Amino acid sequence: MKIPYTKDLKLILLTSAAQAGDAAKAREQGFSGYLTKPIRRGELLNCMAIVLGLKPDTEESQQVITKYTALLKQRLS
């Protein structure tokens, strides 16, 4: 359930209990990022930079940012 007055709030979900399809569910619930623990500092910083728009994005705005999409983006930069 999305809360209307938080629609512009950027949220990153951190979880240790990941299952297939959770990233898509997180996006549906309004999360901009989804990371599974353990999380390296660089992964978190990279995800935050993409989510906050500090790194130029391509198609990331249409999907939830995971450690894999953030790593791919970092390699392509």
N, C-alpha and C positions, 0 to 999 in steps of 0.2 A: 504494500500500500504506500503510494507516494503521498507526501504531505505537501500541499500546494505552496506554502510559504518557504519551503526549503528547496524549491526546484533549481535554484542556482547554486546551491551548496555542493561542493565537491567532496565526495566521500570515497574512501578506499577501505575495502573490507579485508581484514587480516584474519586468517583462519588456520587452525591446525587440523581440522577435520574436513578435508576436501573430498568431493565426489564429482564424478563426471557430470557436466551440465550446471555446476554451481556458478560458474562465471556468468553464464547467460541469465541465470536466475537473479544474480546480484545486479546485473544491468537492468533487468526488469523492475527491480526494487529501487532503482535510482542511484546505485553505486557507479562511480566512474572508474574505479580500480578494484582489482581482486588479487591478493597475494596470499600464497600459502607459506606457513611457517615450516622450517626456520627461514627467516628473511635476512638476506645480507644488506648491510647499510647501503651499498651501491644500488641494489635492486630497488629499495624503497625510495631513495633519492631520485633515481631515474623515472620511476613510476610517478612520483609526485611532480617532477618537472613536466612530464607529458600531460598529466591531468590538469595541472595549473596553467598550461599553455606556455611554459617557459622554453619548451622545445617545439620547433615547428612540427605540426602533425600533417598527416596525409589522410588516411582512412581511420585513424585511431578515434576520431570523434564519434564514429558510428559504432564502435565496439568498446567493451570494457577492457581496460588496460590490465594485462596480467604480466607476470615476470617474463614470460616468453615473448609477448608482443613488445615489451619494453626493451628486452635484450636484442631482439631483431632490429628495432628502430635504432638502438645505439650502434649496432654493427654497420648499419647502412649509412650512418651519419659520418 
